[in-house]
């Protein structure tokens, strides 16, 4: 298993949301990045969690977190475990009063929940090999895109986000979804 982080959420040229998972420890432009097409609600939920944004009412993944807290369970990690005919599969690992449990999940839900509870996200090596694509972002691109505030948090402006999205769209123009089938 490969430990990953959410590198971003973008729209493909057809307007579908894509989550990008990048192995920890790899610099921009190195290795592979795993794109997984997800729904709009899950994309919003992941972005809200990753950015630490406040929402007026709990989203579905906030409810999941509350339910787990209420029954004394916690998420110890999530994993994208396999890809079968273009469909990704994931599991959520739970620590419960009754012991450790694995729960089947869609990768989008697993990542959204993990992002809320700050649990590690893993990808099976075979999945990264089969469905991962080469990361073409360079370190200088990253340095130009990021500005630090006094609290050392990364701030991404709308122009930077738009530029990243445009770059990803150019990348997706050359990619066929069949390239990601296992």
N, C-alpha and C positions, 0 to 999 in steps of 0.2 A: 504494500500500500504506500501511496505517495501523499504526504501532507501538503495540502494546497490552501490558497487564500482566494477570496473573491477579488479578481483583478478588475472587474467591471461588469456592467450590464449595458447592453446596447440594443439598437434596432438593426435588423438586417434590411436589405433593399426592399423587401416585401412588407416591411413594417412589423415583422415578428420580433419579439424580445429574445435576446440571447444572453445567457450568463457566461462569463469567462472565468475559468478556474486555472490558476497558475501555481505550479509547485513553489513552496517556500524555499528560500535560499537561492533561487535562480534570478539572475539579473534580467532587466528588460532586454529583449532581443535574443535571449538564450533559451535553449530547450523548447518545450512545447507548451501550448495553452489549450485547454479543453473548452470548446464552445458547446453549450447545451441550450437548445431552444426551449423556452418556457412561456407560460401565459403572462398576460399583462398584470393580473392581480399579484402573481407570485413575484414578478419583477419589481412591482411597487413595494411589496412587503420586504424584499431583500434590500432594496435601496434605502428604505426607511430604517431598517436595522443597521446596515453598514454605516450610514451617515449619522445615526443616533438622533434622527428627527422625531419630534413629538407629533402624535396624532390625536385628534379630539376623541376618538372612540377606538377601542382595541380592534386590531385586525385579527384575522383567523389565527395567525401564528403567535400573536400576543395571548390569545385565548388558550392555545396549546401550552404555552409556557405557564400560564396561570393554573391550568388543570394539573400539570405535572407538579408544580409547587404545592398545590392543595393536597395531593395524594402522597407527598413526600418522595417524589421521584425526581431524577435529574438526568439531563442529556450528557452522556460522557463523550459522545462523538457521533459523527455521521459519516457514511461512506457511499460513494458511487461505486457499486460493486460489479456491474456488468452492463454490456450493451448487446441487445439482441434484435436483429432486423431493424436497426435504427432507433430503437427505444432504449433509453437509459433506465437502470434500476438502482435503487438506493436502499439503505437501511439506517435506522436511527438506533443507536445503542443507548439503553437506559439503565440507570442504577435505581432499583426500586426496593422497598422494604421486603419484597419477596425474592430479591436477588437480581442478577443481571438479565436483561431482556433485549432482544432484537426485534424491531418493528419494521415491516416493509413500508417503503415510502417512495413517492416520486422525488427525484433529485431536487426539484425546485422547492418542494416543501421541506425537505431535509436541510437544504442550505439556508432557507429562510429561518427555520427554527434554530439551527446552529448559530446563525448570525445574531439572533436575539439573546441567546444564552452564552455566547462566546465559547462554544464548544469547537473542538478541532474538526476539520473537514478533510476527509481522505478520498483518494481516487485509486481504484485498483490499477496496478501497473499495466495490465492487458488493455484496460479501457483507455488509458492515456496513449498507449502505443497505437491502438486501433483507431481512435477517434480524435486524438490530439492533433493540432496543427502547429507548424513552426511559428514561434513568436518572432515577429518582425519589427517590434518596437525597439528603438535604440536607447541607450542610456542617456544620450544627449537630448533626445525627444522628451524623456521623462523629466530631466532637469529643467528644461524650458517650460514644461507644463505645470510645474509645481512651485508654489510660493508658500513660505512658512510664516505663520503668525507668531506672536510672542509666546504662545503656549505650546509651540512646537507641533501644532496640528497642521496637517496638509490642507490647504485651501485650494479648491479647483474652481476657477471662474467659469461662467457660462460659455465664454469664447473658447476656453480650453476644452470644456466638455464637448462643445460642438465640433472642434477640431479633431478630437479623439474619435468621435462618432463618425465623422467624415472619413477618417483614415480607416476605421474598421469597415465602413461600407465599401470602400475601395477594395479592401481585402476580400470581403464577402462576394463581390462581383465576380471574382475568379474562382470561387469555391462552389462545388456542387454538393448538395446535401448527401448524395450517394457516397461521397468520400468518407462520411462518418458512419457508415453502416458496418457492423461487425462481421 
